[in-house]
Amino acid sequence: MKRIGFMVLVWLLGTHAWAQSRVMTSSSDVRYMVTYEPATSLYTAWLIPNYNTPNANNPETDDRGATAQFSLKVPKAFVLTSVGDVRGVWDKTPYKLVPPAALVQTGAVDADWAYYIIGKSPQETNYGPFASGEPVALFTFKGNGGTPEQVQVLDTEDKFVQLAESKLALNVRSSFYSRSGQRATMSAHPLEQMNGVVSLSEVLKNKQAQLGIDPQSTQESVADLSVQAYPNPTTDLIEVKYFSAADQPGVRLELLDAQGNVKLANVLQAKTGFNTTRFVVSALPGGVYFVRGQVQGQRVTRKIVKL
C-alpha cells in the first residue's frame, strides 16, 4: 500500500508541474548532473545554475525553493542505497520503476534500464548562494549493479519519459523550482527551471571558458580540468579553482618553478564543489611555473607564465 500511495503522489504532484513546464519555463534555469567518487564509492547529485544570486527575481544572497525532483536512469540490476542529504531532505527509499513487460515487448523501451524518481520534501530549502556555472550538491547516494558511467540523470528527451507520461500517467521528469524562477508578485506562478542534463567535463570546460583560460591540450581529462589556474600570464597573483566531488581535508596545492622546486604551497580543507585559493607571486622572478595538485589520486599540473 505504501508504494501504491507513492505512485499516486508522484502522479498528483507531478502532472501539474509537467503541464506547466510545457508552456512556461524560466530564464533562470538549471541543469542536473551526477558524479562518482571512487575512493568512497559515493555518487553525488548536483544542480548547475545558469544565474547568480542575487538577481532580478530574488534580491537575496541565497536561493530558496520548496519543490524539486531528481530522476535517475540506471542499469536494471542497479540497487540504490544510502541516500544522504546535502541540501534539502530527499526521499531515502525512492521507488524503482521498471518498464512494464507490455511496453518492453513492443520495443518502445529498453529492458536493460530502470529508473529512480527521487523527490525532495516540500519544505522550503536554503540552497545557499548561486554562481552561474558552479555546481551545487543536493544529495549523495550509493548503489550496486552496473558501472558508475551507466548511472545518469534521466534526460527529458528520453523515450521513457514520453511513455511514462502518455501510457502510465506518471511524471518522471526532473524538476526544480526556486525563488529565482519568477518575480515575487501576488499573481506570479512558479516557473519550471530544470533545463537539461550536463556532464562534469562540460561544467569544467564551461568554467574554464568563463574564466578566460585557454585549454592546455585538446585532450584534457576531468582531473586536468578540476585544477584551473588564472590569469595566464600573470604579474602578481595566481588564482586557483579546485573542484572536489566530495569533502576532502588537507588538499595540497603547490607552485613549482621550471626546475621542479616547490616555491609556494597552500593546503585546502576542500568542500564539495569549487574551492578557491591563490598564490602571491609578485616577489618571484619571471618565468614558467606550474600549479600542481592531486585529483582522485591523479597528479595534475597546470602551466603558468609569470611576467
Secondary structure, DSSP 8 states (H G I E B T S, - for coil): -HHHHHHHHHHHHHHHHHHHHHH-EEEEEEEEEEEEETTTTEEEEEEEESS-SS-SS--SSEEEES-EEEEEEEETT-EEEEEEESSS-B-SS--EE---HHHHHTTSS-TTEEEEEEEB-SS-EEEEE--TT--EEEEEEEEESS-GGG-EE--TTSHHHHHHHHHS------EE--GGGS---TT----EEEEEE--HHHHHHHHHHHTT---S-TT--HHHHTEEEESSSBSSEEEEEEEESS-EEEEEEEEEETTS-EEEEEEEEE-SEEEEEEEE-TTS-SEEEEEEEEETTEEEEEEEEE-
